[in-house]
Amino acid sequence: MRRRALLAAPALLALPARAQLDRPARIIIGFPPGGSVDVVARLYAEALRGTYAPHVVVESRPGAGARLAMDAVRAAPPDGSTMLLTPAGGFILHPTLFPQSVKPEPELELAPITTVCALPFALVVAPGHPARDIAGFIAWAKAQREPVSYGLPSAGSMAHFSAMQIGRTLGLNLNAVPYRGSAPALSELMGGHIPMVVIPLGGVPGLHREGQVRILATTAPGPLASLPGVPSLAASGYPDLAIEEWFGLFLPARTPAATQAALHQAMLAAAATPALRDGLARIEYVPLTMDSAALVARIRRERTQWAQVIHDTGFKVEE
């Protein structure tokens, strides 16, 4: 009997692990289908299928800068079946931008599980722009009599404050022109209506390689293998301009610790799969997995950092 049990052990280990949940799960996002948040959520939904839950769907709840999606997850049953996948802005920008409607530490109302992925921003001009590099752009911008307009995906976003920080650090007089997403901003750039855009990198390298736009620099910590010849601002002498946009995954606050741990382990396993890594690479994201303690520490550190930027720029929004 003992010998038969030992012989059977390898076969048992080869069996797929049973999903943590016995019911379907959903990932709620605060943005419309088709955008980068939706793409990332669908990649992870597929990777979590059968490992965390028997089936995982993505549900879009756009509006109010993702606050509607956050509210939906806060109110969901704490059984692990409802997840929130969202960019960092709701946690590090909104408490300062919307002090009347967003609590000072929104992460306390949810259970932080892990960071998901990250990517830098890109400073992009049209192919006919006279500047061939970031030094040339700085010289061109400083020679203009009027503020240089730039497009961005939305007002009050990470892209917006990253662009403000770029302008302040480089000593440029810039004027923000917000759009409803990166695609219309890029369309206006290629149509010659604005001289540059500052947007998340995803999707832009293909246009750069085709010669439809020119990426002058990124906010990555260093040069990127996917963009040979394109420098990072940090490596060009501006270390304070190493800026990433990252996404995080959260559960309702009262979710049992064992379920939180199971989801974190499933996310670690998902991030290691070639299918997910390749899918993220196609949109210029890289997997980023922190445990809950590290995620909370990052939220609080960056919230303090960006609150100072918001205060210094004097930016206000109506609640």
C-alpha positions in Angstrom: 0.0 0.0 0.0 2.8 2.4 0.9 4.7 1.7 -2.3 1.6 2.3 -4.4 1.0 5.6 -2.7 4.6 6.7 -3.4 4.3 5.8 -7.0 1.0 7.7 -7.3 2.4 10.9 -5.8 4.1 12.3 -9.0 0.8 11.8 -10.9 -1.1 13.7 -8.3 1.4 16.6 -8.4 0.9 16.8 -12.2 -2.8 17.4 -11.8 -3.9 21.1 -12.2 -4.5 22.8 -8.9 -8.2 23.3 -8.1 -9.4 26.9 -8.4 -9.7 28.8 -5.1 -13.3 29.9 -5.8 -16.2 27.5 -6.7 -18.0 30.4 -8.5 -17.3 32.7 -11.4 -15.4 35.9 -10.7 -15.3 39.3 -12.3 -12.7 42.1 -12.7 -14.3 45.5 -12.6 -12.6 48.4 -14.4 -13.5 52.1 -14.4 -12.8 52.7 -18.1 -14.5 51.8 -21.4 -13.8 48.6 -23.3 -10.9 48.6 -25.8 -8.5 50.8 -23.8 -5.3 49.7 -22.1 -7.0 49.0 -18.8 -9.5 46.7 -20.5 -6.7 44.9 -22.4 -4.7 44.3 -19.2 -7.8 43.2 -17.3 -8.7 40.7 -20.1 -5.2 39.2 -20.1 -5.3 38.6 -16.4 -8.9 37.3 -16.5 -7.8 34.6 -18.9 -4.7 33.8 -16.8 -6.8 33.5 -13.6 -9.4 31.2 -15.3 -9.1 27.8 -13.7 -6.5 28.8 -11.2 -8.3 31.4 -9.1 -11.9 30.9 -10.3 -13.5 28.6 -12.8 -14.4 31.6 -15.0 -13.4 35.3 -14.9 -15.1 38.1 -16.8 -14.3 41.8 -17.2 -17.0 44.3 -16.3 -16.7 47.9 -17.4 -18.0 50.7 -15.0 -16.7 53.9 -16.6 -17.2 57.3 -15.1 -15.9 59.7 -12.5 -12.3 58.9 -13.1 -12.8 55.2 -12.1 -14.5 56.2 -8.8 -17.7 54.4 -9.8 -15.8 51.1 -10.3 -14.1 51.6 -6.9 -17.4 52.2 -5.2 -18.9 49.0 -6.9 -16.0 46.8 -5.5 -16.3 48.4 -2.0 -20.0 47.4 -1.9 -19.5 43.9 -3.3 -19.7 40.8 -1.1 -16.3 40.1 0.4 -16.1 36.6 -1.0 -13.2 37.1 -3.4 -15.4 37.0 -6.5 -15.3 40.7 -7.3 -11.9 42.4 -8.0 -10.9 45.9 -9.0 -8.2 46.5 -11.5 -7.3 50.2 -11.8 -4.5 52.7 -12.5 -2.9 54.3 -9.5 -4.5 57.7 -9.9 -7.5 56.8 -7.8 -5.3 56.3 -4.8 -2.5 58.7 -5.2 -4.1 61.7 -7.0 -7.8 61.7 -6.1 -7.5 62.2 -2.3 -5.8 65.6 -3.1 -7.9 66.5 -6.2 -11.3 65.5 -4.6 -10.9 66.0 -0.9 -14.7 66.4 -0.4 -15.7 63.1 -2.0 -12.6 60.9 -1.7 -11.3 59.8 1.7 -7.6 60.6 2.6 -6.6 56.9 2.4 -9.0 55.1 0.0 -6.8 51.9 0.1 -8.2 51.3 3.7 -11.6 50.8 2.2 -10.3 48.0 -0.1 -7.9 45.1 0.3 -4.8 45.8 -1.8 -3.6 42.5 -3.4 -0.7 43.4 -5.7 0.6 45.8 -8.3 -0.2 44.4 -11.8 1.9 46.1 -14.4 3.6 49.4 -15.2 4.7 51.6 -18.1 6.2 55.0 -18.7 4.9 58.0 -20.5 6.2 59.3 -23.8 6.9 62.8 -25.1 5.8 62.6 -28.7 5.9 65.0 -31.7 4.8 64.8 -35.3 7.4 63.5 -37.8 7.8 67.0 -39.4 8.6 68.7 -36.1 11.9 70.6 -36.2 13.2 69.0 -33.0 15.1 65.7 -33.6 15.8 65.0 -29.9 14.9 66.2 -26.5 17.7 68.9 -26.4 16.4 70.3 -29.7 12.8 70.3 -28.3 13.8 72.2 -25.2 15.6 74.8 -27.4 12.6 75.0 -29.8 10.0 75.3 -26.9 12.0 78.1 -25.2 12.2 80.0 -28.4 8.4 80.2 -28.7 6.7 83.4 -27.8 3.5 81.7 -26.6 3.1 78.7 -24.3 3.6 75.4 -26.1 0.3 73.4 -26.2 0.4 69.7 -25.6 -2.2 67.0 -25.8 -2.9 64.5 -23.0 -5.5 61.8 -22.5 -7.5 63.6 -19.8 -7.3 66.5 -17.3 -6.2 65.6 -13.8 -4.6 62.3 -14.8 -1.2 60.9 -14.2 -0.3 61.9 -17.7 -1.4 65.5 -16.9 0.7 65.8 -13.8 3.7 64.0 -15.4 3.6 66.5 -18.2 3.4 69.4 -15.6 6.4 67.9 -13.9 8.3 67.6 -17.2 7.6 71.2 -18.0 8.7 72.5 -14.6 11.9 70.4 -14.6 12.9 71.3 -18.1 11.9 75.0 -17.6 9.3 75.0 -20.4 6.1 77.1 -20.6 3.5 74.5 -21.5 -0.3 74.6 -22.0 -2.4 71.5 -21.5 -5.0 70.5 -24.0 -7.0 67.5 -22.6 -8.7 65.0 -24.8 -10.9 61.9 -24.2 -8.2 59.4 -24.4 -4.8 59.0 -26.1 -6.2 58.2 -29.5 -7.8 61.6 -30.2 -4.8 63.3 -28.8 -2.5 61.4 -31.2 -5.0 62.1 -34.1 -4.8 65.9 -33.4 -1.0 65.6 -33.2 -0.7 63.8 -36.6 -3.2 66.3 -38.0 -0.9 69.2 -37.1 -3.2 70.8 -34.6 -0.9 70.5 -31.6 2.9 70.3 -31.5 3.3 67.4 -29.0 1.5 65.0 -26.7 2.4 63.4 -23.4 0.7 60.1 -23.1 1.2 56.5 -21.8 3.7 54.7 -24.0 1.5 51.8 -24.9 0.5 51.8 -28.6 2.9 54.6 -29.6 6.0 52.6 -30.5 4.3 51.1 -33.5 3.4 54.6 -34.9 7.0 55.7 -34.1 8.5 52.8 -36.1 6.1 53.5 -39.0 7.3 57.1 -39.1 3.8 58.5 -38.2 5.1 60.1 -35.0 8.4 60.7 -33.3 9.0 59.7 -29.7 11.6 62.2 -28.4 12.0 60.7 -24.9 10.2 58.5 -22.3 9.8 58.7 -18.6 11.2 55.2 -18.1 14.1 54.8 -15.7 16.4 54.0 -18.6 16.5 53.2 -22.3 13.9 50.7 -23.6 14.9 47.7 -25.8 11.7 48.2 -27.8 12.8 51.8 -28.7 16.4 51.8 -29.8 17.8 55.3 -30.0 15.0 56.9 -27.9 16.4 58.1 -24.6 14.7 58.3 -21.2 14.6 61.7 -19.6 16.1 60.2 -16.4 19.1 59.0 -18.4 19.4 62.4 -20.1 20.2 64.1 -16.9 16.7 64.5 -15.3 16.5 61.7 -12.7 13.4 63.2 -11.1 11.5 62.4 -14.4 11.6 58.7 -14.0 7.8 58.3 -13.8 5.7 55.2 -14.2 1.9 54.6 -14.5 1.1 51.4 -12.7 -2.1 49.4 -12.2 -3.1 47.6 -9.0 -5.5 44.8 -8.1 -7.9 45.1 -5.1 -10.7 43.2 -3.3 -13.4 44.3 -0.9 -11.9 45.2 2.4 -13.5 42.4 4.5 -12.3 39.6 2.2 -10.8 36.8 4.3 -7.0 36.8 4.5 -6.8 33.3 3.0 -8.7 34.4 -0.1 -6.5 37.5 -0.5 -3.4 35.3 -0.2 -4.8 32.8 -2.8 -5.5 35.7 -5.3 -2.0 37.1 -4.7 -0.4 33.7 -5.4 -2.6 33.2 -8.5 -1.5 36.7 -9.8 2.2 35.7 -9.2 1.7 32.6 -11.3 -0.2 34.5 -14.0 2.6 37.1 -14.3 5.1 34.3 -14.9 3.3 32.8 -17.9 4.7 33.6 -21.4 1.2 34.3 -22.8 0.6 37.1 -20.3 4.1 38.5 -20.5 3.9 38.6 -24.3 0.4 40.1 -24.2 1.6 42.9 -21.9 4.7 43.4 -24.0 2.6 44.1 -27.1 1.2 47.2 -25.4 4.5 48.1 -23.8 3.6 47.1 -20.2 5.7 44.9 -18.0 4.4 42.7 -15.1 4.9 44.3 -11.7 4.0 42.2 -8.6 4.3 43.6 -5.1 2.7 42.1 -2.0 0.0 44.1 -0.2 2.4 45.7 2.3 4.7 47.0 -0.4 1.7 48.2 -2.5 0.3 50.2 0.4 3.7 51.7 1.1 4.0 52.7 -2.5 0.6 54.3 -2.6 1.3 56.4 0.5 4.8 57.4 -0.7 3.6 58.5 -4.2 0.4 60.2 -2.8 2.6 62.4 -0.7 4.9 63.1 -3.7 2.1 63.9 -6.1 0.1 66.0 -3.6 3.1 68.3 -3.5 3.2 68.5 -7.3 -0.6 69.3 -7.4 -0.2 71.9 -4.7 2.8 73.5 -6.4 1.0 73.7 -9.8 -2.2 75.2 -8.2 -4.3 72.8 -10.2 -8.0 72.6 -9.1 -11.0 70.6 -10.2 -14.7 71.1 -9.4 -16.2 68.3 -7.3 
